[in-house]
Amino acid sequence: MAGCRWCTGAVRNVAEVKGRKFLISIEIGNTTDYVLNVVGTRLVVASRRSDETHSVFGKAGSSVTDAVLMPAPAKPARATD
């Protein structure tokens, strides 16, 4: 988060699963990073990055997903009759 002036904080969630039975091995990993920001009086997620890896039967793969969330402008409350 170095150099990020508008960031309030960050959260990292890591999960790894490894298993082996006879000649079969499976490895799955997921790391998700969240950047938090204060909007008004609420703490909201400003962005999310998810790295996923897997290896099954010796074949490996991975993917990365990035999401940046922008707050929508506040809408005026509707009058009720």
ZIJO-V570051 format. One record per residue. N is the residue number from 1. RES is the residue in one letter. OMEGA is omega as a letter, one per 40 degrees, with the letter a starting at -180 (999 if undefined). NEAR is the number of other ideal C-beta (glycine too) atoms within 10 Angstrom. Layout:
N:RES:OMEGA:NEAR
N:RES:OMEGA:NEAR
This chain:
1:M:a:9
2:A:i:4
3:G:a:5
4:C:a:12
5:R:a:4
6:W:a:8
7:C:i:14
8:T:a:14
9:G:a:12
10:A:i:13
11:V:i:11
12:R:i:9
13:N:a:10
14:V:i:10
15:A:i:10
16:E:i:10
17:V:i:10
18:K:i:10
19:G:i:9
20:R:i:9
21:K:a:7
22:F:a:5
23:L:a:7
24:I:i:10
25:S:a:13
26:I:i:13
27:E:i:14
28:I:i:14
29:G:i:15
30:N:i:14
31:T:i:15
32:T:i:15
33:D:i:16
34:Y:i:16
35:V:a:19
36:L:a:14
37:N:i:17
38:V:i:12
39:V:a:11
40:G:i:7
41:T:a:5
42:R:i:8
43:L:a:11
44:V:i:12
45:V:a:13
46:A:i:22
47:S:i:17
48:R:i:15
49:R:a:15
50:S:i:15
51:D:i:15
52:E:i:15
53:T:i:15
54:H:i:15
55:S:a:15
56:V:a:12
57:F:i:8
58:G:i:8
59:K:a:7
60:A:i:9
61:G:i:9
62:S:i:10
63:S:i:9
64:V:i:10
65:T:i:10
66:D:i:10
67:A:i:11
68:V:a:10
69:L:i:12
70:M:i:7
71:P:i:11
72:A:i:6
73:P:a:5
74:A:i:8
75:K:i:6
76:P:i:5
77:A:i:6
78:R:i:5
79:A:i:5
80:T:a:4
81:D:999:2
